[in-house]
Amino acid sequence: MIPVLFINLDSVDFSRFTQVQNVGNFFFLGIGASALCFVTWNFSVKNLGAVRSTVYIYTIPMLTTLASVFILGEMLTMKAFIGILLTLAGLILSEMPNFLYKRKIHTD
C-alpha cells in the first residue's frame, strides 16, 4: 500500500496522519494485528504443524462475521450463516481423521 501512496501524493491528506485516532489505529494494526498474529501463527505451526494450522485460516471470515454481529450489531444474513455452517463442516471433516486416529490409539 505504501508504493500506491507515493503514486497518488496529490490526493493524500497528510494531516490525517497527525490525528490521535488515526495514529492509534496505525499502532493497533502494526502491533496488535501484525505482531500478535505473527506470534500466534508461529505458535500454532510449532504445536499443530503447518498443515493443521492452515486449516484454521478458513475460520477467519467466520470469526470476522461473528465479531461484526456481536461487536458492531450487524445483522447475520442467510448467506453468512450458510457460509459459517459450511466452514465449520469443512473444519470438522478435515479434523475427523486425526480424531479417529487418536481415538483408535487410546482404545488399543
TILODREN-765334 format. One line per field, with one value per atom (N, C-alpha, C): residue number from 0; residue in one letter; atom name; x, y, z. Coordinates in pm, whole numbers, plus 50000, padded with zeros to 5 digits. Layout:
num <- (NUM_...);
residu <- (A_...);
atome <- (CA_...);
px <- (X_...);
py <- (Y_...);
pz <- (Z_...);
***
This chain:
num <- (0_0_0_1_1_1_2_2_2_3_3_3_4_4_4_5_5_5_6_6_6_7_7_7_8_8_8_9_9_9_10_10_10_11_11_11_12_12_12_13_13_13_14_14_14_15_15_15_16_16_16_17_17_17_18_18_18_19_19_19_20_20_20_21_21_21_22_22_22_23_23_23_24_24_24_25_25_25_26_26_26_27_27_27_28_28_28_29_29_29_30_30_30_31_31_31_32_32_32_33_33_33_34_34_34_35_35_35_36_36_36_37_37_37_38_38_38_39_39_39_40_40_40_41_41_41_42_42_42_43_43_43_44_44_44_45_45_45_46_46_46_47_47_47_48_48_48_49_49_49_50_50_50_51_51_51_52_52_52_53_53_53_54_54_54_55_55_55_56_56_56_57_57_57_58_58_58_59_59_59_60_60_60_61_61_61_62_62_62_63_63_63_64_64_64_65_65_65_66_66_66_67_67_67_68_68_68_69_69_69_70_70_70_71_71_71_72_72_72_73_73_73_74_74_74_75_75_75_76_76_76_77_77_77_78_78_78_79_79_79_80_80_80_81_81_81_82_82_82_83_83_83_84_84_84_85_85_85_86_86_86_87_87_87_88_88_88_89_89_89_90_90_90_91_91_91_92_92_92_93_93_93_94_94_94_95_95_95_96_96_96_97_97_97_98_98_98_99_99_99_100_100_100_101_101_101_102_102_102_103_103_103_104_104_104_105_105_105_106_106_106_107_107_107);
residu <- (M_M_M_I_I_I_P_P_P_V_V_V_L_L_L_F_F_F_I_I_I_N_N_N_L_L_L_D_D_D_S_S_S_V_V_V_D_D_D_F_F_F_S_S_S_R_R_R_F_F_F_T_T_T_Q_Q_Q_V_V_V_Q_Q_Q_N_N_N_V_V_V_G_G_G_N_N_N_F_F_F_F_F_F_F_F_F_L_L_L_G_G_G_I_I_I_G_G_G_A_A_A_S_S_S_A_A_A_L_L_L_C_C_C_F_F_F_V_V_V_T_T_T_W_W_W_N_N_N_F_F_F_S_S_S_V_V_V_K_K_K_N_N_N_L_L_L_G_G_G_A_A_A_V_V_V_R_R_R_S_S_S_T_T_T_V_V_V_Y_Y_Y_I_I_I_Y_Y_Y_T_T_T_I_I_I_P_P_P_M_M_M_L_L_L_T_T_T_T_T_T_L_L_L_A_A_A_S_S_S_V_V_V_F_F_F_I_I_I_L_L_L_G_G_G_E_E_E_M_M_M_L_L_L_T_T_T_M_M_M_K_K_K_A_A_A_F_F_F_I_I_I_G_G_G_I_I_I_L_L_L_L_L_L_T_T_T_L_L_L_A_A_A_G_G_G_L_L_L_I_I_I_L_L_L_S_S_S_E_E_E_M_M_M_P_P_P_N_N_N_F_F_F_L_L_L_Y_Y_Y_K_K_K_R_R_R_K_K_K_I_I_I_H_H_H_T_T_T_D_D_D);
atome <- (N_CA_C_N_CA_C_N_CA_C_N_CA_C_N_CA_C_N_CA_C_N_CA_C_N_CA_C_N_CA_C_N_CA_C_N_CA_C_N_CA_C_N_CA_C_N_CA_C_N_CA_C_N_CA_C_N_CA_C_N_CA_C_N_CA_C_N_CA_C_N_CA_C_N_CA_C_N_CA_C_N_CA_C_N_CA_C_N_CA_C_N_CA_C_N_CA_C_N_CA_C_N_CA_C_N_CA_C_N_CA_C_N_CA_C_N_CA_C_N_CA_C_N_CA_C_N_CA_C_N_CA_C_N_CA_C_N_CA_C_N_CA_C_N_CA_C_N_CA_C_N_CA_C_N_CA_C_N_CA_C_N_CA_C_N_CA_C_N_CA_C_N_CA_C_N_CA_C_N_CA_C_N_CA_C_N_CA_C_N_CA_C_N_CA_C_N_CA_C_N_CA_C_N_CA_C_N_CA_C_N_CA_C_N_CA_C_N_CA_C_N_CA_C_N_CA_C_N_CA_C_N_CA_C_N_CA_C_N_CA_C_N_CA_C_N_CA_C_N_CA_C_N_CA_C_N_CA_C_N_CA_C_N_CA_C_N_CA_C_N_CA_C_N_CA_C_N_CA_C_N_CA_C_N_CA_C_N_CA_C_N_CA_C_N_CA_C_N_CA_C_N_CA_C_N_CA_C_N_CA_C_N_CA_C_N_CA_C_N_CA_C_N_CA_C_N_CA_C_N_CA_C_N_CA_C_N_CA_C_N_CA_C_N_CA_C_N_CA_C_N_CA_C_N_CA_C_N_CA_C_N_CA_C_N_CA_C_N_CA_C_N_CA_C_N_CA_C);
px <- (50081_50000_50086_50203_50287_50330_50368_50401_50285_50163_50047_50032_50068_50063_50150_50268_50358_50314_50236_50183_50076_49993_49881_49907_50023_50057_49964_49911_49825_49694_49644_49513_49521_49641_49657_49658_49575_49570_49659_49783_49880_49845_49754_49715_49641_49587_49519_49617_49743_49842_49879_49841_49872_49755_49640_49525_49546_49512_49538_49468_49345_49270_49338_49384_49449_49584_49658_49787_49762_49659_49623_49585_49513_49476_49599_49696_49819_49895_49904_49973_49899_49767_49690_49714_49710_49733_49876_49971_50111_50151_50104_50143_50042_49917_49815_49791_49752_49712_49832_49941_50055_50143_50196_50290_50225_50110_50042_49999_49948_49908_50028_50141_50262_50306_50303_50345_50249_50119_50023_50026_50050_50060_50180_50295_50413_50394_50326_50296_50210_50109_50022_50095_50180_50257_50351_50411_50502_50428_50309_50236_50148_50088_49997_50058_50158_50214_50156_50224_50183_50050_50028_49906_49783_49788_49672_49649_49755_49738_49672_49706_49649_49499_49450_49306_49232_49291_49224_49222_49297_49289_49148_49081_48947_48844_48880_48786_48788_48885_48897_48773_48721_48598_48480_48473_48365_48375_48493_48512_48491_48532_48510_48361_48287_48142_48076_48114_48055_48093_48215_48256_48174_48147_48066_47924_47874_47739_47736_47831_47828_47885_47987_48050_47984_47960_47906_47754_47693_47548_47492_47574_47526_47435_47353_47262_47336_47306_47363_47273_47326_47246_47243_47151_47140_47265_47320_47443_47558_47570_47677_47657_47534_47505_47538_47500_47532_47683_47751_47897_47964_47911_47964_47943_47824_47797_47888_47908_47997_48141_48184_48320_48339_48243_48251_48248_48164_48157_48290_48351_48481_48589_48586_48683_48667_48543_48517_48559_48526_48564_48715_48785_48930_48998_48937_48995_48948_48847_48791_48895_48978_49078_49173_49214_49301_49231_49104_49026_49008_48975_48955_49085_49196_49326_49364_49346_49378_49286_49161_49065_49104_49152_49193_49315_49408_49528_49492_49400_49362_49279_49210_49129_49211_49326_49409_49487);
py <- (49881_50000_50126_50119_50238_50283_50193_50241_50314_50270_50339_50477_50491_50622_50722_50681_50773_50801_50714_50739_50847_50846_50938_51047_51107_51207_51327_51362_51481_51462_51340_51317_51274_51273_51229_51350_51344_51449_51405_51456_51412_51458_51553_51598_51487_51392_51279_51193_51193_51111_51169_51292_51354_51346_51300_51288_51170_51191_51091_50959_50965_50843_50762_50830_50759_50702_50775_50723_50599_50603_50485_50367_50394_50286_50225_50309_50257_50169_50213_50132_50001_50006_49883_49786_49837_49750_49698_49783_49743_49649_49676_49595_49483_49519_49419_49320_49371_49281_49211_49281_49221_49138_49199_49129_49016_49043_48941_48823_48853_48745_48663_48729_48658_48562_48609_48525_48407_48433_48324_48225_48274_48183_48090_48146_48062_47965_48006_47916_47799_47828_47720_47627_47681_47595_47506_47560_47481_47368_47395_47295_47203_47255_47173_47123_47193_47161_47255_47265_47360_47323_47195_47154_47177_47135_47154_47301_47378_47522_47591_47550_47612_47592_47480_47454_47562_47609_47706_47847_47872_48001_48024_47917_47930_47975_47977_48026_48178_48244_48389_48462_48432_48502_48472_48351_48314_48396_48404_48479_48629_48678_48819_48850_48760_48778_48777_48682_48674_48796_48845_48965_49086_49095_49208_49201_49079_49064_49104_49053_49075_49211_49259_49385_49505_49494_49608_49606_49494_49486_49467_49417_49394_49272_49266_49152_49037_48916_48797_48756_48761_48726_48575_48529_48386_48335_48414_48374_48357_48451_48443_48323_48297_48183_48052_48040_47919_47906_48018_48015_47969_48014_47970_47821_47772_47628_47547_47592_47520_47521_47634_47643_47547_47545_47452_47307_47277_47140_47100_47190_47161_47142_47223_47210_47078_47040_46913_46796_46802_46693_46680_46793_46787_46736_46757_46711_46571_46519_46388_46275_46266_46157_46164_46283_46297_46251_46288_46249_46098_46037_45892_45818_45871_45807_45811_45925_45935_45847_45838_45754_45606_45566_45427_45393_45487_45463_45443_45523_45513_45389_45334_45215_45087_45094_44973_44939);
pz <- (50000_50000_50000_50056_50061_49922_49829_49694_49627_49650_49593_49654_49779_49845_49771_49729_49660_49517_49458_49324_49329_49432_49445_49549_49549_49652_49650_49534_49525_49600_49606_49667_49813_49872_50010_50103_50206_50308_50425_50427_50527_50668_50682_50816_50891_50819_50884_50963_50924_50993_51129_51156_51285_51383_51339_51428_51522_51648_51753_51722_51677_51648_51537_51433_51323_51363_51445_51493_51579_51663_51743_51655_51547_51455_51390_51351_51291_51390_51515_51615_51640_51644_51663_51548_51425_51311_51307_51342_51337_51448_51568_51683_51707_51720_51752_51642_51528_51420_51356_51338_51268_51360_51464_51550_51628_51686_51764_51677_51560_51469_51423_51399_51360_51470_51593_51706_51724_51721_51740_51624_51503_51388_51404_51441_51460_51575_51679_51791_51744_51662_51615_51519_51434_51343_51422_51527_51610_51680_51732_51810_51726_51620_51539_51410_51361_51231_51126_51013_50909_50846_50820_50750_50838_50962_51051_51082_51093_51118_51000_50881_50761_50754_50802_50801_50880_50988_51073_51014_50907_50840_50787_50749_50693_50796_50922_51024_51036_50974_50987_50936_50815_50774_50866_50917_51008_51137_51194_51318_51297_51181_51150_51138_51075_51063_51199_51283_51417_51501_51486_51559_51514_51384_51336_51389_51409_51464_51611_51689_51833_51875_51806_51846_51779_51647_51574_51564_51601_51595_51456_51363_51227_51223_51122_51106_51039_51083_51022_50907_50785_50668_50650_50570_50543_50472_50380_50310_50410_50502_50601_50692_50732_50818_50748_50621_50545_50528_50505_50494_50623_50736_50866_50883_50849_50861_50770_50647_50555_50604_50658_50712_50828_50919_51033_50987_50888_50836_50774_50698_50639_50743_50846_50954_51027_51055_51123_51036_50908_50817_50804_50802_50788_50914_51030_51156_51195_51129_51164_51159_51055_51055_51175_51215_51332_51458_51473_51590_51595_51481_51478_51504_51453_51473_51621_51686_51829_51911_51871_51943_51931_51813_51790_51875_51886_51966_52113_52164_52305_52335_52237_52262_52249_52183_52165_52289);
***
